[in-house]
Amino acid sequence: MGKLEFGKRFIRWQSNLNNSYYFILLLSLLTGFGSGIVAVIIKNLVHFIESSLQNWHLVKEVKFLYVLLPAAGISLVVIFIRYILRQEVGDGVPKVLHAISSNHANIKMHNLFSSIITSALTVGFGGSVGLEGPTVATGGAVGSNLGRFFRIPYRKKIILLGAACAGAMAAIFKAPIAGIVFAVEVIMIDLTSLSVVPILLASIAGYTTSFLFLGGNVLYRFELKDAFELNQVGYFVILGLITGFVALYFTSTYERIMKRFEGMKSRLKRLVIGGGLLGIILFAFPSLYGEGYEYINASLKGDYSLVLKNNLFNLDPDSVIVLFSLFFCLLLLKIVVTSLTFGAGGIGGIFAPTLFTGANTGLFIALLASQLGFHISVSNSALVGMAGLIAGVLHAPLTGIFLIAEITNGYQLLFPLLITSSVSYITVRIFKQHNIYSIQLAKRKQLLTHNADKNALYLIDLKKIIEKNFVTIHPSSSLGDLVNAISKSTRNLFPVVDNDNHLMGVVNMNQIRQIMFNSYLYNKVFVKEIMEIPETTISLEDDPEVIAEKLLHSDNFNLPVIDQNGKYLGFISRANFFANYRKLLREFSAD
């Protein structure tokens, strides 16, 4: 068999695989297993680093070293990224969202390991961020690169990214249903008959993999003791309002701090300022160290000793005022230390800080209510508070509801979860249109949603549909020169450009037909006298919806394209633009 024949057979085999629904199911299953393995590796690596540092005799003897450890970990991350990897790692979930919206669902190969290393160093040394984002990003890299290897179409590659996210969340929290809902709410995967089963299989695979390697323990060990009572409805409505406003504070604080750091051009300056402030706050409030799961687990059982352990001020653990003050400080400061970790150069996720803040909000409000004479289960309030913050910060009320429902091994708290999550989400949406993951993408007009029409518009690659086979002519050229250009062109439009390629006008052959055959005028009439200045032009900076409106309402079938400096780039035709739109719409709507 010749090489040519073998190549043809391979292409046919690959094409048949790509069109096979069962092959997508297989890839989704592999992606789910891969995401589960990633979750296991990251968790074990962080545990190893944390235990090694905590058992280091020098750290035990010199407590002040806790100030330096987070900055040391972030320094290692910066060195790894800048001098070894030499590529940006990117944040977790936003990385996946950006890949879907702007990079044809492609995630670079290095993300298969870079997010693992950088997040383990960040969190292991005490950076106050989570591991869910990097796990999702690495799982996404597994799905993306599997899809790229087998040349899976864009629409199906998106399903693999959704499968990766579902598998990662199911593996971390032992919550497969929450993983599926997360893929739908946050990653914006539409649940069609094409996507629901792959995402379901990936979630099961991630959960199973994590269960095999890490056992049945969940991050939050909880046993429901106090049942919900109808007379508590008002309390959970109030908790929803409070978690909504805390979520607004959380998101706004994150935006402000990150904006400050983005304004610092020097990496060293960001590292020194961010790492220094982070270390000082963690030294004063050790409960903010790392992900914070052990502190929340202890608090859910009513044990607040860990929260007050090794505190700088030697606070009295039996004082109610001290306890109130501490929980209030923790819910305010968690997002500050998280933002400082990111700003200094650390890599991690925002999910764990959201849960931590939600738990502390619920604990604080429940303890306050008990002092006012109301009987509210502190642990129930903490769990529902977590769901409220997820609903507010991530704009994912269903994810919060199902995550907490699965953590509690039942749905006894379903009604208060529904109340608090809904109220929190509604409260936040009044002030914030986008969640903490998608704010930057939305500003850059790169955010995809469940609106297939809009997604198709935003995914059109304008640079690829610009037609450049138009012959240009100078405004000082004569009619004779224009006729000569016409003889060499297959188009009836002739862009008029100056010496710097700035668009000056357009000559339409149909409008000069009556004079173009009069040789007497060849040296008497010039292009600048017969050209028309186009009423409508397209810029690459234009919003895709604006471009669609221009093409729809213009009398011309072809509109000139210019860059931000007014230089001519080519033409976009109405037919070509909307043909691409319909093609992408079919991909999004495929079932």
Buried (B, 14 or more C-beta within 10 A) or exposed (E): EEEEEEEEEEEEEEEEBBEEEEBBBBBBBBBBBBBBBBBBBBBEBBEEBBEEBEEEEEBEEEEEBBBBBBBBBBBBBBEBBEEEBEEEBBBBBBBBBBBBBBEBBBBBEBBBBBBBBBBBBBBBBBBBBBBBBBBBBBBBBBBBBBBBEBEBBBBBBBBBBBBBBBBBBBBBBBBBBBBBBBBBBBBBBBBEEBBBBBBBBBBBBBBBBBBEBBEEEBBBEBEBEBEBEEEBEEBBBBBBBBBBBBBBBBBBBBBEBBEBBEEBEEEEEBBBBBBBBBBBBBBBBBBBBBBBBEBBBBBBEEEBEBBBEEBEEEBEEEEEEBBBEBBBBBBBBBBBBBBBBBBBBBBBBBBBBBBBBBBBBBBBBBBBBBEEEEEBBBBBBBBBBBBBBBBBBBBBBBBBBBBBBBBBEEEBBBBBBBBBBBBBBBBBBEEBEBBBBBBBBBEEBBBBEEEBBBBBBBBBEBEEBBBEEBBBBBBEBBBBBBBBBBEEBEBBBBBBBBEEBBBBBBBBBEBBEEBBEEEEBBEEBBBBEBBEEBEEBBBEEBEBEEBBEBBEEBEBEBBBBBBEEBBBBBBBBBEBBBEBBEEBBEBBEEE
